[in-house]
């Protein structure tokens, strides 16, 4: 067994999946330096495109579970920590993808196998290959396993602005912020709420949104920005 064949076997062992479609696996592991633009030899760029979408979905789904109170903005920041080529390259190294790659000799000499961009792209291609060969659960299992350390070491998500405002007010001896609807417009299917948030001795702030919850959140953000110097 040559070195690369052994590396591919080790990759499959680590990820816990033996590919039924070997051509699909080979394509995922083939860097464009090998193909030199030839349509007869497929590289992993198209698979990378699909793998990126699968990765985004799995990470977003997991973040919703791990941070149920996080705002959309906080979730987006966490997402950026997990979906980037450095994170993908880290997962690729843990999976043993480096030695399984098909890279042109000249590209290998200049360090392609250790390049985060090359490894990250190949990792996304492998996600797509798993998805196509065994379905979404296999791709999700791979991502949750090889991104596990990253999920565990995420920066703490920003608290919801309503919670932040309440904590800020209580620390200064103020009562719980008061939210009230000062205007409701639109139809029953597409309402528009104008919400005002008030605290004793402070100028109230208002916000408009398509739901009470969102309008209250935006009003709290405005109050924090105005009086607490945050957000």
C-alpha positions as CSV (number, residue, x, y, z in Angstrom):
1,X,0.0,0.0,0.0
2,X,1.5,3.3,-1.1
3,X,1.7,6.3,1.2
4,X,-1.3,8.2,-0.2
5,X,-3.6,5.1,-0.4
6,X,-2.8,4.6,3.3
7,X,-3.6,8.2,4.0
8,X,-7.0,8.0,2.3
9,X,-7.7,4.8,4.3
10,X,-6.8,6.6,7.5
11,X,-9.0,9.6,6.6
12,X,-12.0,7.3,6.1
13,X,-11.2,5.6,9.4
14,X,-11.0,8.9,11.3
15,X,-14.3,10.3,9.8
16,X,-16.0,6.9,10.3
17,X,-17.2,6.6,6.7
18,X,-16.1,4.4,3.8
19,X,-17.2,5.9,0.5
20,X,-19.3,3.8,-1.8
21,X,-18.5,6.3,-4.6
22,X,-14.7,6.3,-4.8
23,X,-14.7,8.8,-7.6
24,X,-16.6,11.3,-5.5
25,X,-14.0,11.0,-2.7
26,X,-11.1,11.3,-5.2
27,X,-12.6,14.5,-6.6
28,X,-13.0,16.0,-3.1
29,X,-9.4,15.3,-2.5
30,X,-8.1,16.7,-5.8
31,X,-6.6,20.2,-5.8
32,X,-6.9,22.2,-9.0
33,X,-3.1,22.1,-9.5
34,X,-3.5,18.5,-10.5
35,X,-6.1,19.1,-13.2
36,X,-4.4,22.2,-14.7
37,X,-7.7,23.2,-16.1
38,X,-8.4,19.9,-17.9
39,X,-12.1,19.1,-17.9
40,X,-11.2,15.4,-18.0
41,X,-9.9,15.4,-14.5
42,X,-12.3,16.8,-11.9
43,X,-11.0,19.0,-9.1
44,X,-12.8,19.8,-5.8
45,X,-13.9,23.4,-6.6
46,X,-17.5,22.5,-7.4
47,X,-17.8,20.3,-4.4
48,X,-16.3,23.1,-2.3
49,X,-19.2,25.3,-3.4
50,X,-21.8,22.8,-2.1
51,X,-19.9,21.9,1.0
52,X,-19.8,25.6,2.1
53,X,-23.6,25.7,2.0
54,X,-23.9,22.4,4.0
55,X,-21.4,23.6,6.5
56,X,-23.2,26.9,7.0
57,X,-26.5,25.1,7.6
58,X,-25.1,22.7,10.2
59,X,-23.2,25.4,12.1
60,X,-26.2,27.7,12.1
61,X,-28.5,24.9,13.4
62,X,-26.0,24.0,16.1
63,X,-25.6,27.6,17.2
64,X,-29.3,27.9,17.5
65,X,-29.2,25.0,20.0
66,X,-26.1,26.2,21.9
67,X,-27.1,29.9,22.2
68,X,-30.9,30.0,22.4
69,X,-31.0,33.6,23.7
70,X,-28.5,35.1,21.4
71,X,-29.6,37.8,19.0
72,X,-29.2,37.5,15.2
73,X,-26.1,39.8,15.4
74,X,-24.5,37.7,18.1
75,X,-25.2,34.5,16.2
76,X,-23.6,36.0,13.1
77,X,-20.4,36.9,15.0
78,X,-20.3,33.3,16.4
79,X,-20.8,32.0,12.9
80,X,-17.9,33.9,11.6
81,X,-15.7,32.2,14.2
82,X,-16.7,28.8,12.9
83,X,-17.1,29.2,9.1
84,X,-13.9,30.4,7.7
85,X,-10.9,28.8,5.9
86,X,-8.8,28.7,9.1
87,X,-11.5,26.8,11.0
88,X,-11.9,24.5,8.0
89,X,-8.2,23.9,7.8
90,X,-8.0,23.1,11.5
91,X,-10.8,20.5,11.0
92,X,-9.0,19.1,7.9
93,X,-5.8,18.5,9.9
94,X,-7.7,16.7,12.7
95,X,-9.3,14.5,10.1
96,X,-6.0,13.6,8.5
97,X,-6.9,15.3,5.2
98,X,-3.4,16.8,4.6
99,X,-1.7,13.6,3.5
100,X,-4.8,12.3,1.6
101,X,-4.8,15.3,-0.8
102,X,-3.9,15.0,-4.5
103,X,-1.6,18.0,-5.1
104,X,0.7,18.6,-8.0
105,X,4.3,18.1,-7.2
106,X,5.2,21.7,-7.9
107,X,2.4,22.9,-5.6
108,X,3.4,20.5,-3.0
109,X,7.0,21.8,-3.0
110,X,5.8,25.3,-2.2
111,X,3.7,24.1,0.8
112,X,0.2,23.6,-0.7
113,X,-0.5,20.8,1.7
114,X,0.1,23.0,4.7
115,X,-1.8,26.1,3.2
116,X,-4.9,26.9,5.2
117,X,-6.8,28.0,2.1
118,X,-6.0,24.7,0.3
119,X,-6.9,22.6,3.3
120,X,-10.0,24.6,4.1
121,X,-11.3,24.3,0.5
122,X,-10.6,20.5,0.5
123,X,-12.4,20.2,3.8
124,X,-15.6,21.9,2.4
125,X,-15.3,19.6,-0.6
126,X,-15.2,16.6,1.7
127,X,-18.3,17.8,3.5
128,X,-20.1,17.9,0.1
129,X,-18.8,14.5,-0.8
130,X,-20.1,13.0,2.5
131,X,-23.5,14.7,1.8
132,X,-23.7,13.3,-1.7
133,X,-22.4,9.8,-0.8
134,X,-24.4,9.2,2.5
135,X,-26.8,12.1,3.0
136,X,-27.1,15.1,5.3
137,X,-26.7,13.1,8.6
138,X,-23.2,11.9,7.6
139,X,-22.1,15.5,6.7
140,X,-23.6,16.8,9.9
141,X,-21.9,14.1,12.0
142,X,-18.5,15.0,10.4
143,X,-18.9,18.7,11.1
144,X,-20.1,18.3,14.7
145,X,-17.2,15.9,15.4
146,X,-14.4,17.9,13.8
147,X,-15.6,21.3,14.8
148,X,-16.3,20.1,18.4
149,X,-13.4,22.0,19.9
150,X,-14.3,25.2,18.1
151,X,-17.9,25.0,19.4
152,X,-16.6,24.4,22.9
153,X,-14.3,27.4,22.8
154,X,-16.5,30.0,21.3
155,X,-16.5,33.5,22.6
156,X,-19.5,34.0,24.8
157,X,-22.4,35.4,22.7
158,X,-23.6,38.9,23.4
159,X,-26.6,39.0,25.7
160,X,-29.9,40.1,24.4
161,X,-30.2,43.9,24.6
162,X,-33.3,43.7,26.8
163,X,-31.4,41.6,29.3
164,X,-28.4,44.0,29.1
165,X,-30.7,47.0,29.7
166,X,-32.4,45.4,32.6
167,X,-29.0,44.5,34.2
168,X,-27.7,48.0,33.6
169,X,-30.8,49.6,35.2
170,X,-30.8,47.3,38.2
171,X,-27.1,48.1,38.8
172,X,-28.0,51.7,39.2
173,X,-31.0,51.1,41.5
174,X,-33.6,51.7,38.7
175,X,-36.7,49.6,38.2
176,X,-37.2,47.1,35.4
177,X,-37.5,49.0,32.1
178,X,-41.1,49.6,31.0
179,X,-42.1,48.7,27.4
180,X,-45.3,50.0,25.9
181,X,-46.9,50.0,22.5
182,X,-47.5,53.6,21.4
183,X,-48.7,52.8,17.9
184,X,-49.8,49.8,15.9
185,X,-50.3,50.0,12.2
186,X,-50.4,47.7,9.2
187,X,-52.7,44.7,8.6
188,X,-53.3,41.7,10.9
189,X,-50.9,39.7,8.7
190,X,-48.2,42.4,8.5
191,X,-48.4,44.5,11.6
192,X,-46.1,47.3,12.4
193,X,-45.4,48.1,16.1
194,X,-43.9,51.2,17.6
195,X,-42.6,50.4,21.1
196,X,-41.3,52.9,23.7
197,X,-39.0,51.9,26.5
198,X,-38.7,54.1,29.6
199,X,-36.8,54.3,32.8
200,X,-37.2,57.0,35.5
201,X,-35.2,60.1,34.9
202,X,-34.1,59.1,31.4
203,X,-35.3,60.1,28.0
204,X,-37.4,57.3,26.6
205,X,-36.5,55.7,23.3
206,X,-38.7,54.2,20.6
207,X,-38.3,51.7,17.8
208,X,-40.4,50.3,15.0
209,X,-40.6,46.6,13.8
210,X,-42.9,44.0,12.5
211,X,-43.2,42.3,15.9
212,X,-43.4,43.5,19.5
213,X,-40.4,41.4,20.4
214,X,-38.2,42.8,17.7
215,X,-39.4,46.4,18.4
216,X,-38.7,46.0,22.1
217,X,-35.2,44.6,21.3
218,X,-34.5,47.6,19.0
219,X,-35.8,50.0,21.6
220,X,-33.6,48.5,24.3
221,X,-30.6,48.8,21.9
222,X,-31.4,52.5,21.4
223,X,-31.7,53.1,25.1
224,X,-28.3,51.4,25.8
225,X,-26.7,53.4,23.0
226,X,-28.1,56.7,24.3
227,X,-27.6,56.3,28.0
228,X,-25.2,53.4,28.7
229,X,-22.7,54.0,25.9
230,X,-22.9,50.5,24.6
231,X,-24.2,48.9,21.4
